[in-house]
Amino acid sequence: MASRTADAEWKGDLKSGQGSVRLGSGAYQGPYSFKSRFEEGTGTNPEELIAAAHAGCFSMALSAALTEAGHPPTRIHTTAKVTFGPTPNGPEISKIELETEGSVPGIDAATFEKTANGAKQNCPVSKALKAVEITLRTKFV
């Protein structure tokens, strides 16, 4: 079984401190801050990293499901939008919106949508994030 790592370091107080994140593979290393998370500052944030992970995982899960059904896709493109903000219980991720577009020879839009919904349920990242509402919009090209 695969095991993946990443690390983060934070220096200082919440609002004026600075942090950095690094993927264990070395594929990404960069800064994050209060402004990049709660406002519009430069750098990344945990929610953006979750969005990247979810979009990547979902695209692979959908490709696998289509291929298993005998219709390997030409292209799958997915955007994940993670909604994060204040709630009465403190800041929370309240919703993840997946939007996927696929080009798949030999199927129709209804089959694509049905397969995409199944992939949303079976994507390992979707499973890990099931405490959050996850929506899906499909576009078949």
Buried (B, 14 or more C-beta within 10 A) or exposed (E): EEEEEEEEEEEEEEEEEBBBBBBEEEEEEEEBBBBBBBEEEEBBBBBBBBBBBBBBBBBBBBBBBBEEBEBEBEEBEBBBBBEBEEEEEEEBBEBBBBBBBBEBEEBEEEBBBBBBEBBBEBBEBBEEBEEBEBEBEBBBE
